[in-house]
């Protein structure tokens, strides 16, 4: 008979632990969510997560691993992101009525950690999702202009390796040109 350790479920995060976690992450947000550089590596970020889990364990008495803390942070984001986005969108509305309730303390900190763009999107950006592209055919035609077939042939010709470019025969060039034109014709037929 073998003795196996059964993995026990850790305690749920308390509201105080969640608030402490958000505060600790807020203090390190530039390092945790900043770009990787020669001075800030992936290992450095892992060490910061380790420090946060250690400090959270010290503050609240429950042992939390780096993975537990990271998972809880992403669960918090998943839970609060729709609420934050709705409240920020409501604050931008016009119409004279009162705005919805403000963000609570946790939501305000999450918003400051991730930045409003994470919840609102980029103000002057273009939505390139399939739905927005296909919603208006005229807009699609304006945004995506076809490349003339002469340019396609020239691009294809110069993309080939220099050795092959010199070996191409005139009939090979003509067949390539015909294939490109046929492909372009098929793409523009609805």
N, C-alpha and C positions, 0 to 999 in steps of 0.2 A: 504494500500500500504506500503510495507516494503522498507526501505532504505538499500541497500546492497552496501558495498564497492566493487568497481570493482578493481581487481588487475591490476595495471598498469605495463607495461613492463619496466624493468630497462634499463638504457642506455648501449649501447655496451661498452666493455672495449676498451680504446684507446691503442695505441702502447706504450705510456708512462706508462699507468697503467700495461700493461702486463710486461714491463721491470721491473717496480717497484715490481710487484708481484714475478717475478722470483728472483730478488735480495733479497727480504725479505725471501723467502723460502730458498734460498741458504744460508743465514745467520743462519737459524735454521734447516738445513738439518739433522744434527746428531740427534736432538731431534724428529723431525717430522717423520723421516723414520728409526730411530733406533729401536732396540728391546725393548719391554716393560719389565721393571724391577721393583723392589720395589721402586726405586726412580723416575722412569719415567712411569707414568700410562697413561691409555687412557684419563682420565680427563685432565692430564697435556698437552697431545697433542691437545685436544680440546681447551684448554686455549691458546695455542700457535697459533692455527688457528684463534681464536677470536682476539688475539693481532695483527696478520697480517692483518686481515680484518679492524680493527680499524685504524692501521697505514696507510693502503692503502686508506681508506676513508679520512683521514686527509691530506695525500699528494696530492690527486687528486680531492677532493671535491665531488666525487660521493659516496653515501652511499652504501657500499657493506657488505653483511652479511657473516658469516662464511661459510654457504652453498654455496653462490655465488662464494666465493673465492676458495673453494675446488673444486667446479664443473669446474670453469675456469681452475684451475691447471690441472685437469685430461683431460680436452679438449685440453689444450696446449700439454700435453704429447702425446695424441692420434694423434694430427696433426703433431707433429715434429718427433715422433719416427721413422717412415719409412725413412724420409729424413736423420736423424742422422745415422741410421743403414747403409743406402746406402753410405753415405759419409765416414764413418769409414771403411766399407768394401772396398771401392775404394782406400783408403789410404794404405790398406794392400796388394793390388794387386802388382804383379811384371809384368815386360814386357817392361819396358823402356819408356813407354809413360808418359805424365804428369798426375799427380793426379788430380782428380776433385777438384773443389773449396773447400776451407776450410770451417769449420762450422762458421756460423755467430755468433754474440754475444749471442743471446738468446739460440741457439742450443748448443753452447759451455757450457753455464751455466747449461742447462738442463742435458747435458752429465756429467758434474761434480757433479751434485746433485744426479742423479740416478746411476752413475757409468757406465763404459763402458760395463760391463757384461750384463746390462739390454738391451743393443742394439746389442752387438756382441755375447753374449752367453759365456759360460765358456769354456776356451781354451782347456783343456784336458778332458772335459766332454764327456760322451757317450750319444748320442741322443736315447732316449727310445721311441720315437713316433712310432706308428704302421707302418708308411710307411718305416721308416729306419729299423725296425726289419724284416719286410717281404721282403725288397728289395733284400736281399741276403740270401738264405737259408743256405748256409754254415756258414756264420757269425752267423745266428740265432742258429744253432746247437752248435756252439762253445760257445756262450754266455749263452745259456739255456741248461744245461745238465739235463737229466732225473734223478729222484731220484729212486734208485732201489726199487723194490716192497717190499723187505724185510724191508727196512728202512721205507717205508710208513706204513707198518703194525705195526712196532714197535712204530712209532710216534703216530699213531691213538690209539694204546693200552695205551700208557702212557699219552695221552691227556685226557683220561676219568677220571672221579672222582675216588678217591681211593676206595670208597664204592662199586662202580660198577665194578671196576677192579677185586675184589675178588669174586664177584657173577657171573662173566662170566663163562659159561660152555665151554668145548672144542668145541662143535658143533657151538656155537656162534662165537668163534674165527675163526673157519674154514669158516663160512659163511661171516664174515667180510673180511677175507683175500681174498676170491673169489670175493667179490664185488669190492674190491680195485683193484684187478688184472684186472677185466673186465673193470672197469672205465679207468684204465691206458691204456689198449689195445685200447679202443675207442678213447682216446685222441691222440694216436700216429698214428692212421690210417688216411690217407689223402683221 
